[in-house]
């Protein structure tokens, strides 16, 4: 799978969006064993990539189609390299997030019910946001507690979604509601 540059033969996915003098014949370790979706994204020239608008991003979340979010091709390449290096340095991405970003010890536990204590939640900028309009701020709410899921669907329960919505309204009350999108409760709750 690849993309042709300037009418030439198709490039392997790991060479697309890479200046010619920086291309390698062999696929870098951090881009081996990618799923079809990621290979397809990396095969897309950055110039052909379209970022999601605010309305498109809100619709994906509202429709529970968060799996449709994707990073811009060059950003995905940098993200894959970063994550690969984290695994080399910390053993896993989770170890890095807990020890470096959240500074939560292993075996951490929530103090009470979901959203009861501020210490059980940390809101951070997403270091690697999806391919959305650059004016959209992508925050990630990390939690020490689990949110209840429907065992039949694996999706959050109506009550869990309601508690998330209430938390967002309370936390971001001063932001006009038409400027606050629904929270992606599945992406980064640990």
C-alpha positions in Angstrom: 0.0 0.0 0.0 1.5 3.3 -0.9 1.0 6.6 -2.6 2.6 8.0 -5.8 4.6 11.2 -5.6 4.6 13.5 -8.6 3.4 10.8 -11.0 6.1 8.3 -10.0 5.6 4.7 -8.9 3.7 4.1 -5.6 5.8 4.6 -2.5 5.7 2.2 0.4 3.6 3.6 3.2 6.6 4.4 5.4 8.1 6.6 2.7 5.0 8.8 2.0 5.4 12.4 3.4 9.1 11.8 4.0 11.6 13.9 2.0 13.3 11.9 -0.7 16.7 12.3 0.9 15.4 10.9 4.2 13.6 7.8 2.9 14.8 4.3 3.9 14.5 1.1 1.9 13.5 -0.8 5.0 10.4 0.0 7.1 11.4 1.6 10.4 10.8 -0.6 13.4 8.2 1.8 14.8 6.1 1.4 11.6 6.2 -2.4 11.4 3.0 -4.5 12.1 0.6 -1.6 11.7 -3.1 -2.3 11.2 -4.7 -1.5 7.9 -6.2 1.8 9.0 -2.8 3.2 10.1 -1.1 2.0 6.9 -3.9 3.7 4.9 -3.4 6.9 6.8 0.4 6.8 6.4 -0.1 6.2 2.7 -2.0 9.5 2.3 0.0 12.6 1.3 -0.5 15.3 3.9 -1.8 17.6 1.2 -4.7 15.2 0.6 -5.7 15.0 4.3 -8.7 16.9 5.6 -9.0 17.7 9.2 -12.4 17.4 11.0 -14.4 20.5 11.7 -15.9 21.2 15.1 -19.3 19.9 13.8 -17.8 16.8 12.4 -15.9 16.1 15.6 -19.0 16.6 17.7 -21.0 14.3 15.5 -18.5 11.5 15.8 -18.6 11.7 19.5 -22.4 12.1 19.7 -22.8 9.0 17.5 -20.3 7.1 19.5 -18.1 6.7 16.4 -14.8 7.7 18.1 -13.0 4.9 16.2 -13.4 7.2 13.1 -11.0 9.8 14.6 -7.5 9.6 13.0 -4.4 11.7 13.1 -3.0 13.5 10.1 -0.5 11.3 8.3 2.8 13.0 9.3 1.4 13.4 12.9 0.6 9.7 13.0 4.1 8.9 11.9 5.6 11.0 14.7 3.1 9.6 17.2 4.1 6.0 16.3 7.8 6.8 16.7 7.1 8.5 20.0 5.0 5.5 21.3 7.6 3.0 20.1 10.3 4.9 22.0 8.2 5.0 25.2 7.9 1.2 25.1 11.6 1.0 24.8 12.3 3.4 27.7 9.4 2.6 30.1 8.2 -0.9 29.1 4.7 0.4 28.1 2.8 3.6 27.3 0.8 3.1 30.5 3.9 3.0 32.7 5.0 6.3 31.1 1.7 7.9 31.5 1.4 6.9 35.2 4.9 7.7 36.2 5.7 10.8 34.0 2.5 12.5 32.9 0.1 11.7 35.8 2.7 11.0 38.5 0.3 8.4 40.0 2.0 5.5 41.7 1.3 1.9 40.5 -1.6 0.4 42.4 -3.3 3.8 42.8 -6.9 3.7 43.9 -9.8 6.2 43.8 -10.7 7.7 47.1 -14.5 7.5 46.7 -17.2 7.4 44.1 -16.6 8.6 40.5 -16.1 12.4 40.3 -16.3 12.8 44.1 -12.6 13.8 44.7 -10.6 16.2 42.5 -7.5 14.1 43.3 -9.0 11.2 41.4 -9.0 13.1 38.2 -6.4 14.8 36.1 -7.1 16.8 33.0 -4.3 17.3 30.6 -3.8 18.6 27.1 -3.7 15.7 24.6 -0.1 15.7 23.5 -1.1 13.9 20.3 -4.5 15.2 19.2 -6.5 13.7 16.3 -6.7 15.4 13.0 -9.2 18.1 14.0 -9.3 21.8 13.3 -6.3 23.4 15.0 -8.7 25.8 16.9 -10.2 22.9 18.8 -8.7 22.1 22.2 -8.4 18.4 22.9 -8.3 17.7 26.6 -8.0 14.2 28.2 -9.6 13.5 31.5 -7.7 10.7 33.3 -9.5 9.1 36.2 -8.4 6.7 39.0 -11.8 5.2 38.9 -13.6 3.0 36.4 -16.8 4.0 34.7 -19.6 1.5 34.6 -20.1 -0.3 31.3 -23.0 -2.2 30.0 -21.8 -5.8 29.8 -23.9 -6.5 26.7 -22.4 -3.7 24.6 -19.2 -2.8 26.3 -20.4 0.8 26.1 -20.8 3.1 29.1 -24.1 2.9 30.9 -26.6 5.7 30.7 -25.8 6.6 34.3 -22.1 6.7 33.7 -22.6 9.0 30.7 -24.9 11.2 32.8 -22.2 11.5 35.5 -19.6 12.5 32.9 -21.9 15.1 31.3 -22.6 16.5 34.8 -18.9 16.7 35.6 -18.2 18.5 32.3 -20.9 21.0 32.9 -19.7 21.6 36.4 -16.0 21.8 35.5 -16.4 23.9 32.4 -19.4 25.9 33.5 -18.0 29.2 32.3 -17.5 28.0 28.7 -20.6 28.5 26.6 -22.2 25.1 26.1 -22.2 25.4 22.3 -18.4 25.5 22.6 -18.1 22.3 24.7 -18.3 19.0 22.9 -19.3 15.7 24.4 -16.5 13.9 26.2 -14.9 10.8 24.8 -15.3 8.7 27.9 -13.8 5.6 26.3 -10.4 6.9 25.1 -8.4 7.6 28.1 -10.2 6.5 31.3 -7.8 4.5 33.5 
